[in-house]
Amino acid sequence: MGTDLGDISWIVGGWSIVPAISFSLAASMSDVFGRRWTIVAGEVIAIVGSIIAYTTESTLMFAAASTTI
């Protein structure tokens, strides 16, 4: 996979921004759906993101998938 250094900054930026947003959403989802189902949904999203990140051939798709992990 040939990488461009500009694309790598999206990976690092995503690792900072996405958790801040997802933690806020997870807190409200936990109140509505319960803690167990919120954790299960988060794990399913993480597994799907891991599979996509493992199988992708582009850096931008890897950045998008790795932020869900």
Phi, psi and omega per residue, in radians:
M1 nan 1.968 3.077
G2 -1.323 2.248 -3.082
T3 -1.994 2.560 3.029
D4 -1.840 2.389 -3.090
L5 -1.099 -0.462 3.082
G6 -1.174 -0.571 3.118
D7 -1.265 -0.517 -3.133
I8 -1.149 -0.539 3.111
S9 -1.121 -0.494 3.073
W10 -1.167 -0.606 3.127
I11 -1.148 -0.835 -3.121
V12 -1.152 -0.728 3.115
G13 -1.116 -0.683 3.122
G14 -1.142 -0.635 3.110
W15 -1.145 -0.358 3.130
S16 -1.622 -0.706 -3.021
I17 -1.431 -0.783 -3.034
V18 -1.091 -0.764 3.104
P19 -1.074 -0.625 3.125
A20 -1.093 -0.703 3.130
I21 -1.298 -0.775 -3.059
S22 -1.215 -0.559 3.091
F23 -1.143 -0.664 3.102
S24 -1.149 -0.748 3.113
L25 -1.185 -0.677 -3.118
A26 -1.136 -0.591 3.127
A27 -1.127 -0.790 3.134
S28 -1.263 -0.617 3.087
M29 -1.148 -0.598 3.125
S30 -1.144 -0.619 3.092
D31 -1.183 -0.621 -3.078
V32 -1.452 -0.870 -3.003
F33 -1.739 -0.218 -3.081
G34 1.721 2.684 -3.060
R35 -1.151 -0.705 -3.080
R36 -1.064 -0.851 -3.085
W37 -1.236 -0.506 3.070
T38 -1.182 -0.721 3.115
I39 -1.183 -0.725 3.118
V40 -1.088 -0.783 3.121
A41 -1.084 -0.714 3.108
G42 -1.113 -0.681 3.116
E43 -1.194 -0.684 3.103
V44 -1.110 -0.760 3.104
I45 -1.084 -0.704 3.132
A46 -1.153 -0.680 3.120
I47 -1.157 -0.773 3.114
V48 -1.095 -0.747 3.097
G49 -1.089 -0.656 3.107
S50 -1.152 -0.723 3.126
I51 -1.140 -0.756 3.125
I52 -1.127 -0.757 3.139
A53 -1.112 -0.609 -3.137
Y54 -1.234 -0.604 -3.019
T55 -1.721 -0.086 -3.058
T56 -1.330 2.745 3.105
E57 -2.011 -0.105 -3.133
S58 -1.966 2.604 -3.120
T59 -1.203 -0.664 -3.125
L60 -1.159 -0.696 3.084
M61 -1.188 -0.633 3.061
F62 -1.091 -0.707 3.116
A63 -1.098 -0.759 3.136
A64 -1.151 -0.736 -3.111
A65 -1.263 -0.650 -3.088
S66 -1.263 -0.372 3.084
T67 -1.285 -0.310 3.102
T68 -1.495 -0.174 -3.084
I69 -1.327 nan nan
